[in-house]
Amino acid sequence: MKKIGIISDTHGVMRPEVLEILKSCDCIFHGGDINKPEILDMIRPLASIYAVRGNNDGEWAKGLAKSLHFSIEVEKITFPV
């Protein structure tokens, strides 16, 4: 089973406790408002990363998509009744 990390609105700050959690993820989604490329540089070595440009991201982020479409391996989960 894959472990997915979802973050957004980091606004140029990557807290150590968040980075520690992301280390255990198989893929990471960043929903925008990254504010500086160093944030992506910090999380890129940890897992596959999917990031979109937010409304507060400047010219440096012009290469980031505004939306993404993708599939992730899904494992069937059964809950007891």
PyRosetta script that sets phi, psi and omega in degrees:
from pyrosetta import init, pose_from_sequence

init()
pose = pose_from_sequence("MKKIGIISDTHGVMRPEVLEILKSCDCIFHGGDINKPEILDMIRPLASIYAVRGNNDGEWAKGLAKSLHFSIEVEKITFPV")
pose.set_psi(1, 139.7)
pose.set_omega(1, 179.5)
pose.set_phi(2, -87.5)
pose.set_psi(2, 144.8)
pose.set_omega(2, 173.9)
pose.set_phi(3, -106.1)
pose.set_psi(3, 124.4)
pose.set_omega(3, -174.3)
pose.set_phi(4, -111.8)
pose.set_psi(4, 130.0)
pose.set_omega(4, 175.0)
pose.set_phi(5, -102.3)
pose.set_psi(5, 131.3)
pose.set_omega(5, 179.7)
pose.set_phi(6, -123.3)
pose.set_psi(6, 121.0)
pose.set_omega(6, 178.4)
pose.set_phi(7, -136.3)
pose.set_psi(7, 163.0)
pose.set_omega(7, 173.1)
pose.set_phi(8, -163.3)
pose.set_psi(8, 171.3)
pose.set_omega(8, 174.6)
pose.set_phi(9, 52.6)
pose.set_psi(9, 44.5)
pose.set_omega(9, 177.1)
pose.set_phi(10, -74.1)
pose.set_psi(10, -22.6)
pose.set_omega(10, 175.5)
pose.set_phi(11, 46.6)
pose.set_psi(11, 45.6)
pose.set_omega(11, 174.4)
pose.set_phi(12, 81.7)
pose.set_psi(12, 6.1)
pose.set_omega(12, -177.8)
pose.set_phi(13, -125.8)
pose.set_psi(13, 126.5)
pose.set_omega(13, 174.2)
pose.set_phi(14, -117.3)
pose.set_psi(14, 105.1)
pose.set_omega(14, -178.8)
pose.set_phi(15, -70.3)
pose.set_psi(15, 140.1)
pose.set_omega(15, -177.9)
pose.set_phi(16, -56.9)
pose.set_psi(16, -37.4)
pose.set_omega(16, -179.0)
pose.set_phi(17, -68.1)
pose.set_psi(17, -32.1)
pose.set_omega(17, 175.9)
pose.set_phi(18, -71.1)
pose.set_psi(18, -44.1)
pose.set_omega(18, 177.8)
pose.set_phi(19, -58.4)
pose.set_psi(19, -40.3)
pose.set_omega(19, 179.1)
pose.set_phi(20, -62.6)
pose.set_psi(20, -42.0)
pose.set_omega(20, 177.9)
pose.set_phi(21, -65.2)
pose.set_psi(21, -42.9)
pose.set_omega(21, -177.7)
pose.set_phi(22, -65.6)
pose.set_psi(22, -23.2)
pose.set_omega(22, 178.6)
pose.set_phi(23, -60.7)
pose.set_psi(23, -24.6)
pose.set_omega(23, -178.0)
pose.set_phi(24, -93.6)
pose.set_psi(24, 4.9)
pose.set_omega(24, -176.1)
pose.set_phi(25, -93.0)
pose.set_psi(25, 150.4)
pose.set_omega(25, 175.2)
pose.set_phi(26, -86.0)
pose.set_psi(26, -30.6)
pose.set_omega(26, 174.2)
pose.set_phi(27, -148.6)
pose.set_psi(27, 154.8)
pose.set_omega(27, -175.2)
pose.set_phi(28, -130.3)
pose.set_psi(28, 131.6)
pose.set_omega(28, 173.7)
pose.set_phi(29, -107.7)
pose.set_psi(29, 128.8)
pose.set_omega(29, 174.0)
pose.set_phi(30, -115.3)
pose.set_psi(30, 118.4)
pose.set_omega(30, -173.7)
pose.set_phi(31, -85.7)
pose.set_psi(31, 19.6)
pose.set_omega(31, 174.5)
pose.set_phi(32, 102.3)
pose.set_psi(32, 176.4)
pose.set_omega(32, -172.0)
pose.set_phi(33, 56.8)
pose.set_psi(33, 52.3)
pose.set_omega(33, 179.2)
pose.set_phi(34, -78.1)
pose.set_psi(34, -44.1)
pose.set_omega(34, 175.0)
pose.set_phi(35, 78.8)
pose.set_psi(35, -23.6)
pose.set_omega(35, 174.1)
pose.set_phi(36, -156.9)
pose.set_psi(36, 144.8)
pose.set_omega(36, -174.0)
pose.set_phi(37, -64.1)
pose.set_psi(37, -21.7)
pose.set_omega(37, -179.7)
pose.set_phi(38, -60.8)
pose.set_psi(38, -27.7)
pose.set_omega(38, 178.2)
pose.set_phi(39, -64.6)
pose.set_psi(39, -46.7)
pose.set_omega(39, 177.4)
pose.set_phi(40, -65.3)
pose.set_psi(40, -36.3)
pose.set_omega(40, 177.7)
pose.set_phi(41, -61.4)
pose.set_psi(41, -32.6)
pose.set_omega(41, -179.5)
pose.set_phi(42, -72.7)
pose.set_psi(42, -36.0)
pose.set_omega(42, -175.1)
pose.set_phi(43, -97.9)
pose.set_psi(43, -17.1)
pose.set_omega(43, -178.7)
pose.set_phi(44, -56.7)
pose.set_psi(44, -40.2)
pose.set_omega(44, -179.5)
pose.set_phi(45, -72.2)
pose.set_psi(45, -12.5)
pose.set_omega(45, -173.6)
pose.set_phi(46, -81.3)
pose.set_psi(46, -35.9)
pose.set_omega(46, -173.2)
pose.set_phi(47, -168.7)
pose.set_psi(47, 176.3)
pose.set_omega(47, 171.5)
pose.set_phi(48, -64.6)
pose.set_psi(48, 135.5)
pose.set_omega(48, -176.7)
pose.set_phi(49, -122.6)
pose.set_psi(49, 137.4)
pose.set_omega(49, 176.1)
pose.set_phi(50, -123.2)
pose.set_psi(50, 117.9)
pose.set_omega(50, -175.8)
pose.set_phi(51, -133.4)
pose.set_psi(51, 144.7)
pose.set_omega(51, 174.8)
pose.set_phi(52, -120.9)
pose.set_psi(52, 158.8)
pose.set_omega(52, 179.9)
pose.set_phi(53, -80.0)
pose.set_psi(53, 133.7)
pose.set_omega(53, 177.0)
pose.set_phi(54, -99.8)
pose.set_psi(54, 171.6)
pose.set_omega(54, -177.5)
pose.set_phi(55, -69.7)
pose.set_psi(55, -14.3)
pose.set_omega(55, 177.2)
pose.set_phi(56, -101.2)
pose.set_psi(56, 3.2)
pose.set_omega(56, 178.8)
pose.set_phi(57, -85.1)
pose.set_psi(57, 132.7)
pose.set_omega(57, -174.9)
pose.set_phi(58, -86.3)
pose.set_psi(58, -159.8)
pose.set_omega(58, -177.3)
pose.set_phi(59, -57.0)
pose.set_psi(59, -32.3)
pose.set_omega(59, -178.9)
pose.set_phi(60, -58.4)
pose.set_psi(60, -26.4)
pose.set_omega(60, -174.3)
pose.set_phi(61, -96.1)
pose.set_psi(61, 10.7)
pose.set_omega(61, -176.1)
pose.set_phi(62, -61.1)
pose.set_psi(62, -21.1)
pose.set_omega(62, 177.6)
pose.set_phi(63, -83.3)
pose.set_psi(63, -8.8)
pose.set_omega(63, 179.0)
pose.set_phi(64, -81.9)
pose.set_psi(64, 143.8)
pose.set_omega(64, 179.2)
pose.set_phi(65, -69.1)
pose.set_psi(65, 155.5)
pose.set_omega(65, 174.0)
pose.set_phi(66, -87.9)
pose.set_psi(66, -19.8)
pose.set_omega(66, 175.1)
pose.set_phi(67, -153.3)
pose.set_psi(67, 156.8)
pose.set_omega(67, 179.7)
pose.set_phi(68, -133.1)
pose.set_psi(68, 146.7)
pose.set_omega(68, 173.9)
pose.set_phi(69, -128.6)
pose.set_psi(69, 125.9)
pose.set_omega(69, -176.5)
pose.set_phi(70, -158.8)
pose.set_psi(70, 168.2)
pose.set_omega(70, 176.2)
pose.set_phi(71, -121.6)
pose.set_psi(71, 146.3)
pose.set_omega(71, 177.2)
pose.set_phi(72, -124.4)
pose.set_psi(72, 140.4)
pose.set_omega(72, 177.2)
pose.set_phi(73, -53.2)
pose.set_psi(73, 130.0)
pose.set_omega(73, -179.2)
pose.set_phi(74, -119.7)
pose.set_psi(74, 133.5)
pose.set_omega(74, 177.8)
pose.set_phi(75, -103.8)
pose.set_psi(75, 137.0)
pose.set_omega(75, 179.4)
pose.set_phi(76, -67.8)
pose.set_psi(76, 131.3)
pose.set_omega(76, -180.0)
pose.set_phi(77, -118.8)
pose.set_psi(77, 129.3)
pose.set_omega(77, 178.1)
pose.set_phi(78, -115.8)
pose.set_psi(78, 128.3)
pose.set_omega(78, 177.8)
pose.set_phi(79, -99.4)
pose.set_psi(79, 143.2)
pose.set_omega(79, 177.1)
pose.set_phi(80, -64.7)
pose.set_psi(80, 147.3)
pose.set_omega(80, -179.5)
pose.set_phi(81, -93.9)
pose.dump_pdb("model.pdb")
